[in-house]
C-alpha cells in the first residue's frame, strides 16, 4: 500500500492522531481490509482515506456493524455499497442509533415514503451525516412554515 507523500501529509493534517497508530498492527490490516472489501487500488484507497481519515481510528468490527446497517436499511450490496462508501467514507464515523437511524427516519417522515427516502440518501450519502437538530429539523420547519411542498429535491439542498 503505497500512499504518496502528499496524500500522507493531507491525511496527517486532517487527523494528527493517526501518527499514534501502529502501521503494521493497525493501519496495514485496515488498508488491506478496505482494498479487499471495496475492491480498491492504491489510488482509490488514498482518495478515500484522504477524504475522511478519521474513520481509520475505528475498528474493522465497527465498520462491519455500520456496513451491515447500510445493507439492511438502504438495501445496498456489492458495487452499490462500495460506491456509497466511496462517495462519503465519513458515514463510517456516524453512530447508528443517534445518527444514522434517526436521520434516515427523518427523511422517511419528511417525504412520507421510505423508498423515496432510501433513494435520496443512497444517491447522496452525505445527507446522512447532516445534523438533525442544527440543520435538518430547522430547515424542514422553515420550509413548512413558508408553505413549501417537501420533496426529495428540496431535501437535497
C-alpha positions in Angstrom: 0.0 0.0 0.0 1.9 3.0 -1.2 0.4 6.4 -0.5 2.4 9.2 -1.9 3.9 11.9 0.4 1.3 14.5 -0.5 -1.6 12.1 0.4 0.1 11.2 3.7 0.6 14.9 4.5 -3.1 15.7 3.9 -4.2 12.7 6.0 -2.0 13.8 8.9 -3.3 17.4 8.7 -6.9 16.1 8.9 -6.1 13.6 11.6 -2.9 14.2 13.5 -3.5 11.3 15.9 -3.0 8.9 13.0 0.7 9.3 13.9 -0.1 7.4 17.1 -1.5 4.3 15.3 0.9 1.4 14.7 1.4 0.9 10.9 1.9 -2.9 10.9 -0.6 -3.8 13.6 -3.3 -1.2 12.9 -3.1 0.7 9.6 -1.9 -2.0 7.2 -4.6 -4.5 8.2 -7.2 -1.8 7.8 -5.9 -0.7 4.4 -5.8 -4.4 3.3 -9.4 -4.9 4.5 -10.7 -1.8 2.8 -9.0 -2.7 -0.5 -10.4 -6.2 -0.3 -13.9 -5.2 0.9 -14.4 -2.4 -1.7 -12.0 -3.7 -4.5 -9.8 -0.6 -4.3 -6.5 0.0 -5.9 -3.9 2.1 -4.1 -5.1 5.4 -5.7 -8.8 4.8 -4.8 -7.7 3.9 -1.2 -5.6 7.0 -1.0 -8.5 9.2 -2.1 -10.9 7.5 0.3 -8.6 7.9 3.3 -7.7 11.5 2.3 -11.4 12.4 2.1 -12.1 11.3 5.6 -9.2 9.8 7.5 -10.9 9.9 10.9 -12.7 6.6 10.3 -9.3 4.9 10.5 -9.5 5.5 14.2 -12.3 3.0 14.4 -12.0 -0.8 14.4 -12.8 -3.0 11.4 -15.5 -4.6 13.6 -17.1 -1.2 14.0 -17.0 -0.7 10.2 -18.6 -4.1 9.7 -21.5 -3.2 12.0 -22.1 0.0 10.1 -21.9 -1.7 6.7 -24.4 -4.3 8.0 -26.8 -1.4 8.8 -26.3 0.1 5.4 -27.0 -3.2 3.7 -30.1 -3.8 5.8 -31.6 -0.3 5.9 -30.5 1.0 2.5 -30.6 -2.4 0.7 -27.1 -1.8 -0.8 -24.7 -4.7 -1.5 -21.6 -5.3 -3.7 -20.7 -2.5 -6.0 -23.5 -0.3 -4.9 -22.3 -0.5 -1.3 -18.8 0.3 -2.4 -19.9 3.3 -4.4 -21.9 4.6 -1.5 -19.0 4.4 1.0 -16.5 5.8 -1.5 -18.8 8.9 -2.0 -18.9 9.5 1.7 -16.5 7.5 3.8 -17.3 9.8 6.8 -20.5 7.7 7.1 -18.3 5.1 8.8 -17.8 7.7 11.7 -21.6 8.1 12.3 -23.2 6.4 15.2 -26.0 4.1 14.2 -28.5 4.8 17.0 -28.0 8.5 17.5 -27.3 9.5 13.9 -27.9 7.1 11.0 -31.2 5.6 12.2 -32.6 8.9 13.3 -31.6 10.7 10.2 -32.9 8.1 7.8 -36.2 8.1 9.8 -36.3 11.9 9.5 -36.1 11.6 5.7 -38.8 8.9 5.6 -41.1 11.0 7.8 -40.4 14.2 5.8 -41.1 12.5 2.5 -43.7 10.1 3.7 -42.2 7.4 1.5 -39.5 5.0 2.7 -38.5 4.0 -0.9 -38.0 7.6 -1.9 -36.1 8.4 1.3 -33.7 5.5 0.7 -33.2 6.5 -2.9 -32.5 10.1 -1.8 -29.8 9.1 0.7 -28.2 6.3 -1.5 -27.7 8.9 -4.2 -26.4 11.5 -1.7 -24.8 9.6 1.2 -23.5 12.8 2.9 -27.2 13.6 3.7 -27.0 11.0 6.5 -24.2 13.0 8.2 -26.2 16.2 8.5 -27.1 17.3 12.0 -30.8 16.7 12.8 -31.0 19.5 15.4 -28.8 22.1 13.8 -29.7 21.7 10.1 -32.4 19.3 9.1 -35.2 19.9 11.6 -34.9 23.7 11.5 -34.9 23.8 7.6 -37.8 21.5 7.4 -39.8 23.6 9.8 -38.9 26.8 7.9 -39.9 25.2 4.7 -43.3 24.0 6.1 -43.9 27.4 7.7 -43.4 29.0 4.3 -45.9 26.6 2.8 -43.4 24.9 0.5 -44.1 21.4 -0.5 -41.4 19.0 0.7 -39.9 16.6 -1.9 -36.6 14.9 -2.4 -35.3 17.8 -4.4 -35.9 20.2 -1.5 -34.2 17.9 1.0 -31.1 17.6 -1.2 -30.2 21.3 -0.7 
